[in-house]
Amino acid sequence: MWQVLLKEWWVVTRRLIDIESLADFDAHIGKTRHLNGWFVQSVDLTERTDVLRTVDPRGAVFLGCQFAPTAEHELRRSGALLFPRLPDLPFDPYRARLYDAAELYGTGEYAASLDAAIYAWSHAHPAASLTAELGATLHDHAIADALEDATTVLDRRKIVGIMGGHAVPRGEETYRAAAELGENLTLSGRTVLTGGGPGAMEAANLGAYLSPWPGSLEDALMIMTSAPTDRPSIDKWAHTAFEVRARWPVASAGRSLSIPTWFYGHEPTNVFATEIAKYFSNALREHVAPSLRGRSHLPSGSGRYGAGDLPSRHRELLRCRRQLGCSVDLGRSGVLDRCLSRLATPAAARRRASDG
């Protein structure tokens, strides 16, 4: 997607190569003498000056990369386009990957976390600051690019958007039902996508996360219900969630996505989405989320639908056995019960079998 921003750059050819790590750079640099069409994103190249001197950099684009003192001037003089690192930002505007909860929260108190620092920055920087506005815009574009990469391998008809219900406390039946919904969707081959907040959205990501471990949901809820909401303490709320992640490691967890925003930064991001696309712009986030879902064949004019909004003939579209994408609004009364009754429920069936 960086290519779209720079498509008027006259030397860029149709051969485009995205370089997002030093390992990528090393793997490709020995195979070419020309970097025309290369997009190198936030890579530390301070130890690669000698190899850069052996290639023709004309047409290459370097986004927020680090160089040895002489290399930067040499690249510009030779025809490369360099976007500089921006000062005084608590985030990398050229980042090449989505966030993980461990990166956002760190290991200390929430007030000292990266997430809190970025939220504070986003509400404190001068509106007229060109660096700040440019940094936030570049960051959101980079996140959109990383999200596109992350979802390329997915069947978008099987991405199910689950939004709303941020105030639902852990331990309530609605929370449990949302977790079961996330588990059932994941076990049936779909990918859960939430708004990334607490409440029912956390529950849906939690269910997806725990789907590889039968019976783990009850144990996880026992750990987490000591902090039913993020008020008054985000630290306690997050700590109990990270206890769950420690017991059931993320490396083996069920995959799900979330798209939170620092616009609503007072609602902390839940830690159970395995990939987090966190934006500054809520408008961009609201645009991106629907675009990720496959066509749902809902009635014309549909936006986000709860099951209760649909005529009976369309509620069948929520069945997991149908290969269609949809969005479920958990903020509407009765939606979870209807969704669960319409979805194939492998988790519930498995639980009944074990009880019998």
N, C-alpha and C positions, 0 to 999 in steps of 0.2 A: 504493500500500500504506500510505502514511501515513494515508489515509482510514480504513483499518481500525482503526488505533490510536485514531482520534478520532471514530468513528462515533456516539458518544453526545453529541458536542458539538452542542447543541440547535439551533444556527442553520445547520448544514451541510445543504445541500439535495442533491438528486441530481445537480445540475450541478456537476461537479468539474473544476477546471482546475489542472494541474500547471505551475508556473513554476520552471524550473531554471537560468535564466540571465538576465542583464540584458536581453539581446536578446529573450527570451521575454516579459519584463515589458513592455518598450516596445512589442512587437507587439500585446499584448492590452489594455493599459491605456487606449488611446484608443477602444476599442470598447465600453466599458461605464461605467456610473456606480456600479455595485455590485460589491463584491469577495466577496460571499457564495459560498462554495464554492472559493475560491482557496487553493491550497497553494503557498506560495513558499518554496523550499528553498535555503538557503545563498547568498543573493544580496546583493551590496553595494548598498544603496539609499540611501546617504548623500547622493547627488546627486539623489534623487527625492522630496524632502520636499514641494515645491510641488505636484507632480502627485498625491501621496497625499492632499493636503488637498482635492482636487477630487472625490474619490470617497467613497462610503460603505464603510468597511472592515469593517462588521459581518459576522461569519461567515468572515472570512479567517483563515488560519493561516500564521504566519511562523516558519519553522524555522531558527534560527541565522543570521538575516539581520543585516546591519549598517545602522544608521540614524544620522541626525544627532541630536544630543542631545535636541532637543525632540520629534522625530517619534515616538519610542518611547512616550513618555507619552501623546501625543495618540491614537495608534492603540489603546492599551489602553483609554483612556477612552471611545473611540468603539465599542468592542465587538470588536476584533480579539483573537486569541489569539496570544501571542508566546512561543516557546520560546527561551530565551537561549542565546548561545554559551557553551560550557563552558570554564572556565579550565584551563590547564596540561595540555593534551592535545597530543600530537605529530601529531594527525590531525583531520580535519573529520568529526564524527559525523553531519553532515547532508549529506554529499557526494551529488551528484546523478548521478554517473557512475562507471563501473568504472575500475579502475587500468590504466595502461600501464606496461610495464617501465621506460621512461625516467623516469617519475615515481618509481617505487619505488627505482631504483638511483641516479639522479642522474648526475653527471659525475665525481665523485671516487672515493675509496676506499669500499668497501662499509661500513666501520665508521662512516662519516659520512653514510650514505644514509638516506632516509626509512624504508625497509624495516627497517634495523637499529635505528633509533630507536624505531619502533613495537614491534618485537619486544622490545627491552630494556624499554620501558615496560610491556608486557603481562606481563612476568615480575617486575616490580619494584614495581608500585603496590600499596598496602595493600589486602588483600582486603575490608576493611570500608569502603573509600572509596566513598561513594555516587556521587560525581562520576565516578570511574573506571568503576564498574559501569554507570552510566547511559550514559556515553560509549561504552563498548564495545557495549552493547545497541543504542543508537541507530545506531551505525556499521553494525552487521551488518544491521539492518533497512533502512538506506539502501542497502547493497550488494545485498540481496535485491530491493529495489525497482528498482535500476538493472539488475540481471541480468534481471528480468522484462521491462523495457523493451527490453533488448538482444536478447532471444530472441523477442519478440512476432512479428517478421517471419519467423521461421524455422519450417519444418515440423518439429515436434518428433519426428516419426517418423523423421527423418533426422539426428538428433543421436546420435552414437555416443560413449558414455563409455569412456574408456581409463584404467585405474587400475593402480597397482602398478609394480614394476620400478625403484624409485628408485635402486638401487645399480648399475645397468648402466652400465659406462664407455662413453664415446664411443669409437667406433672398433671396438667389438666387433660381431660379426655380428648379435647380438640387437638392438643399438642401430640398426644400419643397417636391419634388417627392420622395426623399429617406425617408423622414419622413412618407409620405403616404404609402410607401412600407412597412416600419416597422409596421405601424398601421394595414394595411391590413393583413399582415402575422400573427400578433398576434390575431386579431379578427377571423381569419380563423383557429385558433388552433395550429399555429406553434410557435416555440421559436426562436427569433432572436439572433444570436451570431455574434458580431462584433470584430474587432481588437482593439476597445476601444479608438480610437483616436478622434480628432476633425473632422470637416467637415461632409462628408456624413455618416461616421460611427456614429458620434454623432446624426445626424438626424434620422438614423434608430433606434437607441436606444430611442431617444425622441419619435418617433411615437409609438413604443411599449409601452413606459412608459405611454403615454397619452391615450392609447386605451380605457380605461374604461370611459373616459369623452368625449362624443360626442361634436364636435365643439371646443374643447380646443386648437387645434393646432394653429389656427389663433391667438388666444390671447397669446399663448406662444411665437410665433414668434415675435409679437409686443414687448414683453418684451426683447427678446434676440437679436434682430437685432441692438440694440444700440452698441453692441460689436460683430461685424460680424465674427471676428477671434480672436485667442489668441495672436495676435501681434498687438500692442506692449505690451499689458497688459494682462497677464494671470488672474490677480485679477479681472478686470472688466468682462472679458469673463466668468470666473467661477461664479462671483457674480450674474450675470443675470440668469445663469442656476440655481443657488440655489434659486433665487426668484421664478422660475417656480416650483421647488421642494417644496417650502414652500406653494405655492398656491394649488398645487395638490400633496398631501402627498404621500411619498413613500410606506406607509403601504397599500394603496389602488391601487398602480400603476400596470400597466401591466408588467409582468416579462420579462426580457431579460438578456443576459449574455454578458460579454466582456472579451477579453484576451489581455490586453496591456502588455507592457514590459518597464522596466527601460533602456533597451538597446537603445530604442528610447524615452528616458525620456524628450527630448526637445519638444516632442509633448505631451501636457498634456492629461491626461485621462479624457474622458467626464464623466459627473456625472449622466447620465440617465440609464445606465445599473444597474439593481437592485442587481446584483452579479458580482463582479469584480475579475477575476483571474489574478493578475499581477505578472509577472515573472521577474527574472533577465536575464535568458538565452533566447535569441530570438530563438535559434535553438530548444529548448524544446517547446517553445510556438508554433513555426511553425509546430512542430510534433503533438502537442496535438490538435490544432484546427481542422485539417481534421479528426482526429480519433473520434471526438465527433459527426460528422454528420453521419446519417444513409446512407446506400447504395443508391446512386442516379441513378444507371443504366444509367450513361452517357457513351459515347463512350470510348473504352479502351484507356488508356494513359492519361485520363483527370486529371488535377490538379484542379486549380480554373477556373471555366468557367463563362464568361459573356454570357448573352443571345445571343449576336451577334456572339459568337464563334460557336454556335450550329447549325447544319443543321435544317431545318424547322421541320422535323419529331421529333427532340429531344426537340425543344422549348416547346412542349406540356408538357414536364416534369416539367416545371416551374409553371404549373397551381396549384393553391392552393388546388383544389379538389383532386389532386392526392396525395396519402400518401407516398411521397418520399422526402428525404432530398436533398438539393442542396447547391451550393455556388454561390454567385453573386458577380462579381468583378465590383465595382462601379467606378473603375478608367478607365474603357473603355468607349469610346464615344457611346452614344445612348443606353447604357444598361438599364437605368432606364425607358425610354419610352417603350422599348420592354417588360421589366418585368411587368410594370404596365398594359400594354395592354393585357398581357397573364394571369395575376393573377386575380382571383375573387376580386373585389374591393368593399367590404361592406362599407368602409368608404366613398368612392366616391359616391356610390349609395345612402347612407344615406344623404349625403350633397345635392345631386340633389333633393331628395325627399323633404328636408326641404326648398330648394329654390323654389320648385314648389308650 
